[in-house]
Amino acid sequence: DPTKSANGCCSLHNRLAWSPDSPAPRAGLSHSRKTCPMTTRAPLILAIESSCDETAVALYSKADGILANEVYSQIELHRQHGGVVPELAARDHLRRLPLVLQQALERAGKTLQDIELIAYTAGPGLLGALMTGAGYARALAYALGIPAIAIHHMEGHLLSPLLAEAQPEVPFVALLVSGGHTQLMAVDAPGKYRLLGQTLDDAVGEAFDKTAKLMGLPYPGGPELAALAEHGNAARFPLPRPMTNRPGMDFSFSGLKTQVRLLIEEQGNDTQTRADIAAAFQQAVIETLAIKCRRAWQETGYRDLVVAGGVSANRLLRQTLQQEAEKQRRRVYFPPLALCGDNALMIAFAAAQRYDGHDSPLDIAVQARWDLATLPPHPVAP
């Protein structure tokens, strides 16, 4: 069960400084300060994820698999504000991290002295939240005398379906759908990413949340809207499929929000009308995603599609893309439902693919935006 309460903080974290001039984090690149003494076998990885409003810690190794995956959600903290408050998120991460870490160690039956590598999310995300997790991870690694590496949050999501029993074959197409991202990527080789298309305005999860707020639904709005849509008739309000009447794989969802606002003003906001509007909105978004995925399959010629990020838990999205894959004679893969949201296990797994036996710099460099296509390929195993 998630940690219920926490007090105190890590004093080492408070002694770390960060400069806005620090270089952007470089995931998995070799550096000279120190190497891990366990380069001949898979290291035991402790991962920390704190990019937004989940405080998460996981333990994982290629040899032993998943040992612990603990997540504390800040939903109740932010609910009263109707959305995530960055300063509150960062402060709560600092309070929760020590106890979530202890919970993960106890579940795994390990101590800090067993850890051989620490991985942390360095972006993209909320800067204060990222700094809290990165500072905690870097200080802990320094105190233990072990390496630490920066990991890209969205690479963690992209690789999370590989933790399921059925796995895609490289190369493949990846659809990343979350609160902050909507991207189609070509995964041409392990760790080698090429952008095919992305949203020009709102991400899918953001569009769901904003539309839910227009409809008076409580935070977090996306799951609430999807639940309401289960009782609606999407055919009552035909909505456009944005940017599907032009070539390319970019997305745009802000116009759908405007359509919903106009419908509410014209049709009222009774229970059934709200359900019908929710169903129409959800169907328009998901059919748009399916059309763009079809184009990605056709352009790349790749057989497999990976769908990851928080919105990949959406039931209708999974059903629609599975049907589309069958029609196209392709295959689609999703992460386990428990790994769709932010978690540290995906960060640990990404670190296991990227770690090359070297440490990262002591500089704590995080960034709110980070182009996934700039990452180097995964190192070749010896």
RALINCOR-V922464 format. One record per backbone hydrogen bond with DSSP energy under -1.0 kcal/mol. NH is the residue of the N-H (numbers start at 0). CO is the residue of the C=O. If there is no record, write none. Layout:
nh=NH co=CO
nh=NH co=CO
This chain:
nh=14 co=11
nh=15 co=12
nh=21 co=18
nh=28 co=25
nh=35 co=356
nh=44 co=59
nh=45 co=116
nh=46 co=57
nh=47 co=118
nh=48 co=55
nh=54 co=71
nh=55 co=48
nh=56 co=69
nh=57 co=46
nh=58 co=67
nh=59 co=44
nh=60 co=64
nh=64 co=60
nh=66 co=58
nh=67 co=58
nh=69 co=56
nh=71 co=54
nh=73 co=52
nh=77 co=73
nh=78 co=74
nh=80 co=77
nh=81 co=78
nh=82 co=77
nh=88 co=84
nh=89 co=85
nh=90 co=86
nh=91 co=87
nh=92 co=88
nh=93 co=89
nh=94 co=90
nh=95 co=91
nh=96 co=92
nh=99 co=95
nh=100 co=96
nh=101 co=97
nh=102 co=98
nh=103 co=99
nh=104 co=100
nh=105 co=101
nh=106 co=102
nh=107 co=103
nh=108 co=104
nh=109 co=104
nh=113 co=110
nh=114 co=111
nh=115 co=43
nh=116 co=43
nh=117 co=146
nh=118 co=45
nh=119 co=148
nh=120 co=47
nh=121 co=150
nh=125 co=50
nh=129 co=125
nh=130 co=126
nh=131 co=127
nh=132 co=128
nh=133 co=129
nh=134 co=130
nh=135 co=131
nh=136 co=132
nh=137 co=133
nh=138 co=134
nh=139 co=135
nh=140 co=136
nh=141 co=137
nh=142 co=138
nh=143 co=139
nh=144 co=140
nh=145 co=140
nh=148 co=117
nh=150 co=119
nh=152 co=122
nh=155 co=151
nh=156 co=152
nh=157 co=153
nh=158 co=154
nh=161 co=158
nh=162 co=159
nh=163 co=160
nh=171 co=186
nh=172 co=303
nh=173 co=184
nh=174 co=305
nh=175 co=182
nh=176 co=307
nh=177 co=180
nh=182 co=175
nh=183 co=196
nh=184 co=173
nh=185 co=193
nh=186 co=171
nh=187 co=185
nh=187 co=191
nh=191 co=188
nh=193 co=185
nh=195 co=183
nh=196 co=183
nh=198 co=181
nh=199 co=250
nh=204 co=177
nh=206 co=202
nh=207 co=203
nh=208 co=204
nh=209 co=205
nh=210 co=206
nh=211 co=207
nh=212 co=208
nh=213 co=209
nh=214 co=210
nh=215 co=212
nh=216 co=211
nh=224 co=220
nh=225 co=221
nh=226 co=222
nh=227 co=223
nh=228 co=224
nh=230 co=227
nh=231 co=228
nh=235 co=232
nh=243 co=240
nh=250 co=197
nh=257 co=253
nh=258 co=254
nh=259 co=255
nh=260 co=256
nh=261 co=257
nh=262 co=258
nh=263 co=259
nh=264 co=260
nh=265 co=261
nh=266 co=262
nh=267 co=263
nh=273 co=269
nh=274 co=270
nh=275 co=271
nh=276 co=272
nh=277 co=273
nh=278 co=274
nh=279 co=275
nh=280 co=276
nh=281 co=277
nh=282 co=278
nh=283 co=279
nh=284 co=280
nh=285 co=281
nh=286 co=282
nh=287 co=283
nh=288 co=284
nh=289 co=285
nh=290 co=286
nh=291 co=287
nh=292 co=288
nh=293 co=289
nh=294 co=290
nh=295 co=291
nh=296 co=292
nh=297 co=293
nh=298 co=294
nh=299 co=295
nh=300 co=296
nh=304 co=330
nh=305 co=172
nh=306 co=332
nh=307 co=174
nh=310 co=176
nh=311 co=308
nh=312 co=309
nh=313 co=310
nh=317 co=313
nh=318 co=314
nh=319 co=315
nh=320 co=316
nh=321 co=317
nh=322 co=318
nh=323 co=319
nh=324 co=320
nh=325 co=321
nh=326 co=322
nh=327 co=323
nh=329 co=324
nh=330 co=302
nh=332 co=304
nh=338 co=335
nh=339 co=336
nh=347 co=343
nh=348 co=344
nh=349 co=345
nh=350 co=346
nh=351 co=347
nh=352 co=348
nh=353 co=349
nh=354 co=350
nh=358 co=33
nh=359 co=147
nh=366 co=121
nh=373 co=370
nh=374 co=371
nh=377 co=189
